[in-house]
Amino acid sequence: MNPVALSGIAWNHTRGWLPMVATGARFSESHPDVSIRWERRSLQEFADMPLCELCRRFDLLVIDHPWIGTAAEEGLLVPLDDYLPEAYLKEQAEGAVGASYRSYIWNGRPYALAVDAAAPVAAWRPDLLPGAAVPRTWGEVLDLAGRGRVLWAARPVGCMMAFYMMCVSLGSPLFADGNGVVDLAAGQEALERLRGLAARSPRVVFNFSPAAVYEAMTRESGWTYCPFAYGYSTYAREGHARRVLRFGEPVTLDGRPLVTVLGGAGLAVSSHCEAPEVALEYLGMVASPLVQRTLYFDAGGQPGHRSAWLDADVNARSGGFFQSTLPALDRAWLRPRRPGYPAFQEVADEHVHRYLRDGGEAVRVLDALEDLHYAHLLRMSR
């Protein structure tokens, strides 16, 4: 075999980068003619940076599933069923956490495998907030926030995901007819409920990512609870941060559990890759159940395979993070993945962020979202 050098791009956090480095090193040990070099990008770039540029520069990509429609239609990624056995893909589908596997399917074909699974969940400081005091309802969250004890991730993208969460939890479908975003009355209620939390929150939350929330909670004693942010199992492990956090399901809203928004990450291969057979062999290794619950998790990863989420040892080493939050991931809402959707979200989340931070008229925000969505659909139809 001639020497093969693969390059990959992941996102810049222990959870996103180190498991790729570890699995790449192990693959090279078992394939001495293959080297895999991983680079990092910020979490914001992970969500926003166009894939077309990355696919020209890298062979392996850790991606966000809303890009799948764009990537597939533009021929940016290798369809996995061209290389991976049907039985393997069937096992991946059966071993999915919630909608993680199908989030990377477009027109019946898989373009990435879910090596990481996540959705917004609740987190708290067990040394400061006893189990009996952990909020169980939306009203209890507002009460605790009013006492200055609550943080949440309210950067623009976080505000948009909270808006989606609230709409779906109120029973209102999103993007249901292919034209509109949400029913006006439900959208207004969703924004106003979130504004009630935002008005009780410190201004700093509007700059916070989920990781920033958890860093602040583990460093400072004033923050005891986060009602919803994309879960990071690293902060539930001894040795990762100054204090260990505990994670569980979000609270109920009007007697029903909050339905949060699926996140996570998929591993894909660029259509520009000159050694796709080798790259797909590596991808198959990373997403395999055994590696997911051992090497991938050991290196700080948050696995995407269900067997890891149910594994007793994995849960024992993470304070039960996976088994405690799995129901939230199984019911999580799947965002649109049609071509061009990320461009809509990138602008729409600024409208929601501004309203939650500064207040105003909810109906104006909804009108702006509808106008933006309509213009987006017109552009995509040309």
C-alpha atoms as one frame of an Amber mdcrd trajectory, in Angstrom:
protein
   0.000   0.000   0.000   1.281   3.460  -0.878   1.470   5.946   2.000  -1.808
   7.785   2.633  -2.042  11.113   4.472  -5.517  12.145   5.592  -6.445  15.503
   7.113  -9.447  16.147   9.318 -11.246  19.093  10.897 -13.037  18.820  14.251
 -14.244  21.393  16.783 -12.193  22.920  19.521 -13.178  21.228  22.769 -11.955
  18.161  24.618 -15.151  16.400  23.579 -14.850  17.323  19.912 -11.140  17.046
  19.153  -9.334  14.623  21.474 -11.347  11.500  20.530 -10.556  12.159  16.867
  -6.844  12.480  17.651  -6.928   9.283  19.741  -8.812   7.236  17.159  -6.637
   8.620  14.373  -3.492   7.611  16.246  -4.850   4.122  16.884  -5.852   3.686
  13.230  -2.347   4.677  12.141  -0.850   2.138  14.538  -2.857  -0.621  12.894
  -2.309   0.870   9.406   1.357   1.970   9.398   1.106   3.483   5.914  -1.715
   5.841   6.965  -1.328   9.115   8.839  -4.261  11.213  10.038  -3.775  14.844
  11.059  -6.622  16.579  12.885  -7.116  20.365  13.077  -9.645  22.340  15.120
 -12.208  25.086  14.552 -14.335  26.959  17.075 -17.789  25.768  18.081 -19.315
  28.790  16.317 -17.440  27.904  13.128 -18.640  24.321  13.545 -22.210  25.567
  13.242 -21.696  28.361  10.706 -18.701  27.822   8.392 -19.757  26.722   4.885
 -18.808  23.120   4.133 -17.753  23.831   0.547 -14.547  25.504   1.741 -13.790
  22.824   4.320 -14.366  19.987   1.867 -11.685  21.362  -0.431  -9.148  21.471
   2.404  -9.898  18.346   4.460 -10.598  14.668   3.854 -12.503  14.010   7.105
 -15.024  16.407   8.600 -16.906  16.521  11.877 -20.122  18.279  10.870 -23.480
  19.592  12.092 -26.483  17.772  10.591 -28.405  20.844   9.288 -25.725  21.044
   6.563 -26.562  17.609   5.141 -29.067  18.730   2.516 -26.712  21.399   1.207
 -23.727  19.046   1.238 -25.574  16.238  -0.531 -27.116  18.419  -3.223 -23.767
  20.083  -3.959 -21.879  16.779  -4.030 -19.546  17.771  -1.192 -19.557  14.462
   0.713 -19.096  10.796  -0.132 -22.338   8.764   0.177 -21.436   6.201   2.812
 -23.437   3.383   1.256 -20.994   3.383  -1.659 -18.367   1.917   0.683 -19.794
   0.711   4.013 -21.621  -2.654   4.095 -25.396  -2.659   4.336 -25.249  -4.743
   7.517 -22.961  -2.177   9.149 -25.270   0.716   8.273 -28.280  -1.256   9.487
 -26.572  -1.746  12.848 -25.815   1.978  13.029 -29.475   2.792  12.399 -30.616
   0.326  15.054 -28.028   1.654  17.512 -28.980   5.295  17.079 -29.628   7.728
  19.900 -32.925   9.357  18.994 -32.884  10.725  15.445 -29.085  10.967  15.312
 -28.557   8.413  12.540 -31.342   9.643  10.278 -30.248  13.261  10.779 -27.433
  12.520   8.321 -29.674  10.854   5.726 -30.635  12.777   2.599 -32.838  11.330
  -0.132 -32.416   7.904   1.424 -28.605   7.944   1.512 -26.291   8.399   4.541
 -23.611  11.093   4.272 -22.202  10.944   7.819 -22.344   8.759  10.912 -23.342
  10.071  14.323 -20.146   9.697  16.342 -21.424  12.223  18.919 -24.964  12.697
  20.274 -26.329  15.644  22.228 -29.403  17.710  23.047 -30.113  20.406  25.640
 -30.478  18.908  29.110 -30.458  20.222  32.669 -27.288  20.565  34.765 -26.641
  21.463  38.395 -24.011  21.618  41.112 -24.788  18.665  43.398 -22.690  20.166
  46.199 -24.804  23.338  46.183 -28.200  22.130  44.999 -29.454  18.944  46.713
 -31.498  16.566  44.596 -34.738  17.564  46.298 -34.122  21.220  45.404 -33.477
  20.644  41.697 -36.296  22.328  39.722 -38.905  20.040  38.238 -41.189  22.590
  36.551 -40.819  25.737  34.454 -42.232  27.783  37.314 -39.528  26.481  39.659
 -36.864  27.449  37.108 -38.217  31.012  37.061 -38.231  31.112  40.868 -34.599
  29.973  41.065 -33.596  32.392  38.301 -35.235  35.195  40.259 -32.843  34.393
  43.104 -29.858  34.795  40.791 -28.822  31.131  40.686 -29.489  30.180  37.054
 -27.287  30.289  33.947 -28.146  29.220  30.405 -26.511  29.407  26.990 -28.111
  32.432  25.322 -25.778  33.286  22.479 -27.752  33.833  19.249 -27.785  30.165
  18.233 -28.716  29.159  21.782 -31.659  31.562  21.770 -32.876  30.119  18.481
 -32.656  26.560  19.800 -34.547  27.644  22.943 -37.243  29.191  20.752 -37.589
  25.972  18.753 -37.682  24.005  22.010 -40.428  26.143  23.470 -42.568  26.068
  20.306 -42.395  22.287  20.013 -42.965  21.833  23.751 -46.112  23.959  23.498
 -47.367  21.554  20.844 -46.849  23.798  17.833 -45.212  22.273  14.740 -42.346
  24.165  13.110 -41.937  24.573   9.345 -44.961  22.290   9.076 -46.363  23.381
   5.728 -43.051  24.037   4.034 -43.697  27.763   3.976 -44.275  29.257   7.419
 -42.065  28.974  10.491 -44.596  28.691  13.322 -48.187  29.502  14.256 -48.317
  33.159  15.332 -50.017  32.612  18.694 -47.729  29.728  19.667 -44.637  31.597
  18.547 -45.638  34.644  20.570 -46.226  32.548  23.690 -42.883  30.789  23.202
 -40.979  34.067  22.932 -42.754  35.654  25.885 -42.134  32.650  28.132 -38.449
  32.700  27.245 -38.315  36.443  27.779 -39.608  35.818  31.293 -36.524  33.691
  31.959 -34.207  36.085  30.143 -35.400  39.034  32.245 -34.401  37.110  35.380
 -30.984  36.118  33.993 -27.633  37.914  34.225 -26.651  39.724  31.012 -23.582
  37.550  30.680 -25.698  34.586  29.527 -26.226  36.302  26.169 -22.554  35.692
  25.384 -22.440  32.120  26.703 -22.079  28.856  24.798 -22.982  25.623  26.623
 -19.310  24.976  27.451 -18.972  28.509  28.839 -22.004  27.908  31.077 -20.497
  24.724  32.450 -17.079  26.314  32.959 -18.685  29.120  34.954 -20.744  26.701
  37.026 -17.692  24.593  37.894 -15.585  27.626  38.836 -18.034  29.834  40.748
 -20.334  29.027  43.661 -23.105  31.465  42.716 -24.459  29.466  39.793 -26.196
  26.280  40.782 -28.473  25.329  37.875 -28.797  25.395  34.098 -32.296  24.479
  32.822 -31.256  23.604  29.250 -27.994  23.599  27.311 -26.402  21.013  25.063
 -25.045  18.393  27.432 -21.293  17.870  27.864 -20.513  14.614  29.619 -16.959
  15.817  30.246 -18.237  18.076  33.035 -19.784  15.069  34.768 -16.394  13.317
  34.987 -13.923  13.536  37.836 -10.763  15.398  36.893 -12.098  17.447  33.973
 -13.077  20.547  35.955 -12.745  21.917  39.470 -16.253  20.738  40.377 -18.348
  17.917  38.968 -21.776  18.682  37.549 -24.788  16.406  37.452 -27.052  16.207
  34.427 -30.638  15.114  33.927 -33.792  15.735  31.969 -35.126  19.266  31.531
 -38.161  20.345  33.536 -41.787  19.972  32.597 -43.823  22.716  30.955 -47.548
  22.644  31.725 -47.146  19.064  32.914 -45.222  17.801  29.859 -41.448  17.311
  29.516 -39.655  19.948  27.494 -38.768  18.752  24.002 -35.322  20.079  23.189
 -33.470  20.217  19.849 -31.152  17.486  18.601 -27.476  18.395  18.282 -24.415
  16.190  18.238 -21.919  15.712  15.431 -21.400  13.443  12.452 -18.211  12.199
  10.827 -18.136  12.518   7.040 -15.686  12.108   4.158 -15.119  14.852   1.582
 -15.807  14.049  -2.056 -12.355  15.571  -2.747 -10.661  12.851  -0.669  -8.146
  10.944  -2.808  -8.283   7.823  -0.632 -11.990   7.382   0.198 -11.662   3.642
   0.889  -9.132   4.314   3.651 -11.075   7.273   5.036 -14.275   5.204   5.171
 -12.480   2.348   6.905 -11.372   4.807   9.578 -14.889   6.273   9.837 -16.312
   2.782  10.271 -13.887   2.136  13.102 -14.698   5.383  14.941 -18.478   4.807
  14.790 -18.292   1.120  15.768 -20.021   0.219  19.049 -16.829  -1.131  20.640
 -14.707   1.932  19.902 -17.538   4.288  20.832 -17.868   2.883  24.356 -14.122
   2.450  24.922 -11.424   4.436  23.101 -13.721   7.240  21.940 -15.224   7.756
  25.398 -11.880   7.244  27.149 -10.418  10.136  25.134 -13.125  12.540  26.326
 -15.699  11.949  23.611 -19.457  11.924  23.986 -20.422   8.854  21.946 -23.142
   8.730  19.361 -23.864   5.006  19.604 -26.636   3.840  21.894 -24.611   0.950
  23.297 -22.245   3.475  24.886 -25.133   5.430  26.407 -26.392   2.236  28.062
 -22.979   0.925  29.100 -22.589   0.489  32.869 -18.912   1.432  32.961 -19.415
   4.541  30.816 -22.199   5.690  33.134 -20.249   4.878  36.295 -17.397   7.086
  35.085 -19.676   9.991  34.151 -22.031  10.235  37.112 -24.820   8.537  35.188
 -24.837  11.306  32.574 -25.873   9.081  29.680 -28.663   7.042  31.224 -30.059
  10.141  32.965 -30.293  12.250  29.820 -31.068   9.605  27.184 -34.873  10.134
  27.290 -34.364  13.803  26.375 -32.306  12.837  23.330 -34.772  10.185  22.244
 -37.589  12.739  22.033 -35.457  15.635  20.716 -36.758  17.579  17.717 -34.843
  17.340  14.447 -34.077  20.644  12.725 -34.626  21.172   8.992 -31.787  19.920
   6.805 -32.898  21.123   3.414 -30.383  22.915   1.177 -29.672  26.414   2.400
 -31.351  26.058   5.820 -28.183  27.051   7.782 -28.205  30.423   6.004 -31.730
  31.070   7.310 -30.827  30.060  10.852 -27.697  32.211  10.931 -29.735  35.393
  10.395 -32.926  34.319  12.193 -31.165  33.626  15.465 -30.038  37.274  15.684
 -33.684  38.395  15.745 -34.569  36.008  18.573 -31.381  36.843  20.478 -32.064
  40.596  20.328 -35.621  40.170  21.600 -34.696  37.900  24.489 -31.823  40.155
  25.502 -33.481  43.568  25.125 -37.229  42.924  25.013 -39.638  44.452  22.521
 -42.644  43.131  20.633 -42.689  39.381  20.065 -44.954  39.718  17.043 -42.330
  41.849  15.258 -39.771  39.093  15.744 -42.147  36.521  14.302 -42.914  38.743
  11.317 -39.190  39.111  10.686 -38.697  35.331  10.848 -41.534  34.727   8.399
 -40.212  37.347   5.970 -36.734  35.928   6.213 -37.964  32.384   5.673 -40.043
  33.391   2.658 -37.080  35.213   1.103 -34.901  32.209   1.808 -37.309  29.859
   0.039 -37.453  32.199  -2.962 -33.664  32.218  -3.233 -33.460  28.445  -3.010
 -36.085  27.964  -5.719 -34.157  29.949  -8.323
